Amino acid sequence: MARLNRYQRGWAKQVQPGPLQKSHQESPVTLAWALRLLAPRPVSFPRYAVMVCTGAVFCAILLSVAIGIQHNNISFQVRAALLVAVSGIIPALLVFYVLQRLTPTSMYRPGSVWKPLLASYGSYFAGGLAGAVVGIEARLVIPGDLEALTEGQNLAIIFLMGLAFMLLGLIVNRVEARDERIREHVQDLESEVARRREAEDESRSSEERLRVLFEYAPIAYYLNDLGGRFVDGNRAAEEMVGYRREDMIGKSFFEAGLLSTESVPKAAEAFARNLQGQPTGPDELVLNRNDGSQVVAEVWTYPVRVGGQDLVLGVARDITERRIAEEGLRKAHDELEMRVQQRTAELSETTRLLEIQVAERTLAEEKLQELYAQERELRQRIELDMERRIEFTRALVHELKTPLTPMIASSDLLVEELEEGPMLSLARNIRRGAANLNRRVDELLDAARGELGLLEVKCHDMDPLGLLRQVAAHVAAVAAANRQSLVLDFPKALPVVRADATRLQQVLLNLLDNALKWTPEGGTITLTATQSDGAVVIEVSDSGPGIPEEDQERVFEPYYRGKSGTARFDGLGLGLNLCKTIVELHGGTIWIRSQPGEGATFGFSLPLEPQSP
């Protein structure tokens, strides 16, 4: 079935005349005409089977009734005819079906003459022959009261059955060809209806789009007839003149009073050109609005034809703001011209002053070059003085260290060898003085290195608590000899810091030495250590006279000794400056807190993660 239906669909285009058929179309009875009449095509097997069964049974009944009436045995003849018909129909349809299935589609190609006829009517004729042969054989099983047929009669019956099946096939072909033409015609009608409907929908949609574009365009559009009366307009036109379109339809520019006096000649000229079928514009017209104000419009007009009526399409754009802007621009241009003239005069004066300034600057640059030369000479002198100072400091330290070394060694030996008595006291004084002088020499050398940026620290991981206890033990004897109290305020443990232990010891000894100097007998010296904000904080406090506020800002300057200390103690004023340099090389800070009469506190911090010096 699927194969036959596929043949039928393909045959819809094949029923048209081929090349050979077209060559015979001029004659009324030609082979092409016969092909169109016979309509060779693959047919629907169910329809053909129904027609064959119906025709065979109907003919069998009619013939059997006629024979039965003649021989007075209608019932017998009908049964016999039905047996023969049924016996012949089944093999006839089977042969027809097999041949239809075996027939290739190439047999039905347009342009061929005999192949479509053979493929179509050959299967009908073969089916009829097969059905006739089987029917004749089936007739032999009927009781012998039927008359036997001769050989010629049998051949005639077989041939007639083949022609009958071909006739039935012709009928089916013609019916299906007619149905196919009807379906094609219906499809064409449906396609045409759909096409027209789409065209109508597209036309309607196009009209709606054009109407929306016309209605909501930001520029004013209007239509008037050749008499100058308004026909239609959009919202922009209503907003431009301040009238509703319903109030304007049927009126002209002149009747509505839209034109100002100076615009009437231009409008009349444009209207005359529209009557001649000519477009106009852009024309600048001043229009009177409904509220009494005026608007400047740029107007174009185009003769058009809408719905069989000659109209004029007008396009108007509000340029009032542009005219105002142009007027403002003209005034601004005039004002700018005036300012340019003023500015030109000012620039001329400025140029003259600049020339004077350039001359003065040239002299200043020459003077500056002289100063640069003097500065270079002065810098060279300073560098030479610094080199001489370094050499002098080294020579001085060498000259001072040379006699101090045996003095310190001799005083140490005397202190160890002498027994208690006046001589031991003298030896100790000598050793103390020599050690003090040696420390002053070291401070002088370190201060010189610090000023030149040559002082270095060698950092390593160390326990600050151990260093503090070591330094405290060193100065405890001095505090006891001075009848002073040394208070240690340490936590149980402090984190390890990365620092130069020797330089930190030097800082602590300097701060404690200053505290011992300024604390009176019976006074208290406090050494405190804490951990705060990622740093170890160490402070030395005394109960001395304190430091005035004006001196606090300068105590860390080199060679500064303060106003209150020169009368009591000697010194170079380098200790605190050296402390500041060492602490800053460790990435820390140093500070002072003091109130006159309440003692002083010197402190410094060591970061747990020291910065690069």
Buried (B, 14 or more C-beta within 10 A) or exposed (E): EEEBEEBBEBBBEBBEBBEBBEEBEEEEEBBBBEBBEBBBBBBBBEBBBEBBBEBBBEEBBEBBBEBBEEEEBBEBBBBBBBBBBBBBBEBBBBBBBBBBEEBEEEBBEBEBBEBBBBBBBBBBBBBBBBBBBBBBBBBEEBEEEBEEBEEEEBEEBBBEBBEBBBBBBBEBBEBBBEEBEEEEEEEEEEEEEEEEEEEEEEEEEEEEEEEEEBEEBEBBBBBBBEEBBBBBBBBBBBBBBBBEBEEBBEBBBEEBEBBBEEBEEBBBEBBEBBEEEEBBBBBEBBBBBBEEEEBBBBBBBBBEEEEEEEBBBBBBBBBBEEBEEEEEEEEEEEEEEEEEEEEEEEEEEEEEEEEEEEEEEEEEEEEEEEEEEEEEEEEEEEEEEEEEBBEEBEEBBEEBBEEBEEBBEBBBEBBEEBEEEEEBEEBBEBBEEBBEBBBBBBBBBBBBBBBEEEBEBEBEEBBBBEBBBEBBEEBEEBBEEBEBEBEBEBEEEBEBBBBBBEBBBBBBBBBBBBBBBBBEEEBBBBBBBBBEEEBBBBBBBBBBBBBEEEBBEEBBEBEBBBEBBEEEEEBBBBBBBBBBBBBBBBBBBBBBBBEEEEBBBBBBBBBBEBEEE
